[in-house]
């Protein structure tokens, strides 16, 4: 979806940078958004507060709250997908394998 | 800067409140007391800095959960595993679980975990306290099974017919309609309303679609979710 939405809007996407948590999309606040998402999936409260404050400072409160909502959504959807054995059609997997490899998720257990 | 509940969109607050309240109410296959108890285990699972490893059932560890449970131990073990180690789940694991838990009860159980995980994640991200679970509401589960429940190819759980016409995540909870409704009400408020999914330019005026997908990709990668 990241690649698709980027392509649709003519925005360059660098999946290796997303994986490395250094940004990865030529959009505003990319680095801060990735830092915020990374901190939210961990347990370091200092990193969480620092990344939240940084995002609020550059993007504002409303963007930060909506970013938190998207994070929350994918904490839900990843569990929904993995617990119900969700899989993509074979042809879709083939199409997306290069992306999965770039993101380092081509060998994870949840590939099914 | 401190974020307060008053700063949050009303539709998002309402979707979370509705799903959170339902955790203590009778569901389709679990009673209110069972749902609340399972939600408590899910809360523990997502909150522990040092979780149990995937192969250890939470019910087998002294002091982790109550000794006088209203939901089966297997259900608690399943909830903990999904809440904390979802990417490790396999079809063999699922087959073992449904020897002890009805398939549709399993779907509802997944919905309980998803609700806890999403509300806790949001609250932690904006530095708000996670709300207390309401006292369990007395009452039996409805046990209303839709007539057209069928096996699917794209999920290991059964779904409403016709199977595999929609994406696997979209059809995953359809066999338990109330769970499906609550989860997708949250998804609409947290991410993108269903009818807007095909529009790459859709925005609430805050995040662009690419920014949303950047966050989604990072979270999914961190959770090792291949889907």
Interface residues (C-beta under 8 A of the other chain):
Chain A: X1 X2 X4 X5 X6 X8 X9 X11 X13 X15 X18 X19 X21 X24 X25 X27 X28 X29 X30 X33 X34 X36 X37 X38 X40 X41 X43 X48 X49 X52 X53 X56 X61 X62 X63 X64 X65 X66 X67 X68 X69 X70 X71 X72 X73 X74 X75 X76 X77 X78 X79 X80 X81 X82 X83 X84 X85 X86 X87 X88 X89 X100 X103 X104 X105 X106 X108 X109 X110 X111 X112
Chain B: X1 X3 X7 X8 X9 X12 X49 X82 X83 X86 X87 X88 X89 X90 X91 X94 X107 X110 X113 X114 X115 X117 X118 X119 X120 X121 X122 X124 X125 X126 X127 X154 X155 X156 X157 X168 X169 X172 X173 X183 X186 X187 X189 X190 X191 X200 X201 X204 X205 X206 X207 X208 X209 X210 X211 X212 X213 X214 X215 X216 X217 X218 X219 X220 X221 X222 X223 X224 X225 X226 X227
